[in-house]
């Protein structure tokens, strides 16, 4: 423990001595004043005895000197009491003032070394927590900047997607308008996408079927994907029918070459087997024509002189 100034006891003794001295002064003062009053009373009584004849003659009122004495004695006692009270009050005020001074200058608080070390440790802990909070705040600010950058990129992507959406909506509107402007198919013809299809009611050779379609402003069906293959297969009423694909034997390269009736190359095919084209010897005519089977809608080759049903296709044109 830290030792404080050991002057309290001396201060208390000094205060007690001063207090006793002050009360001794009060007693001496009061006694001196009482003695003075007694002397005055004695002098007054003597003077009164000497002058009693004259005062009796001058004051024809009996008992007048006694009243004056009583008044004088009472006034003297009041003065003594007042003086005593004044001295006492002054002593009390001075004592309180000294107490406040001593308490402000000599009232030390004992603080241990452990308490000081504890305060220093708490201060260091608070400083470390403050540093950690500052680092955490810096990390949050970095994450905030990263999120703002990502948000900006997302906004740019959003704007780009909105522009693409507007283009797609515009294109869809144009296509819908084009579909509305497409003419309808003729009776006995069936529409799929932007084309009309018609299945024959009798069988014929591939060449006769081609000419029949051309007379109606159409051509033998050209199949470009599975969806169209399934459509013409379901529309074919479970019969084999010619399609617009034809093979020709090339005597120079000894290979088969294929073309659709519109001159385009074969890109989509639905052949299950190609054994007919593995032979190095062509058929008598040097041509092979293709039909779609009613079973699983598979394509097969056959001599073009054989008779099968056929299907015509006619593209619709947008009205001006």
ZIRA-V850387 format. One line per field, one symbol per residue. phi: phi as a letter, one per 20 degrees, with the letter a starting at -180 (. if undefined). psi: psi as a letter, one per 30 degrees, with the letter a starting at -180 (. if undefined). A space follows every 50 residues. Layout:
phi: ???
psi: ???
This chain:
phi: .efegedfffffffffffffffffffffffffffffffffffgfffffff efffffffefefmfffffffffffffffffffffffffffffffffffff ffffddeedfceffffffffffffffffffffffffffffffffffffff ffffffffffffffffffffffffffffffefffffgmddebldcdcbef dbeafffffffffffemcbfgdddafffgfffffffllcfbfdedcdcee ffelceccbffenfefddccfebcffdefedffgenccddcdffemleec dbffefdbfbcdccfedfff
psi: kkklkhgeeeeeeeeeeeeeeeeeeeeeeeeeeeeeeeeeeeeeeeeeee geeeeeeejgkkgeeeeeeeeeeeeeeeeeeeeeeeeeeeeeeeeeeeee eeeffgikkkkleeeeeeeeeeeeeeeeeeeeeeeeeeeeeeeeeeeeee eeeeeeeeeeeeeeeeeeeeeeeeeeeeeefkllllkgkkkkbglkkkkl flllleeeeeeeeefggalkkjkfleeeeeefeeffhhlkkklhkkkkkj fefhlkklklfgflljeklhkelgffgfkfjllefglklklklfjghkkl llkfflklllklkkkkkkk.
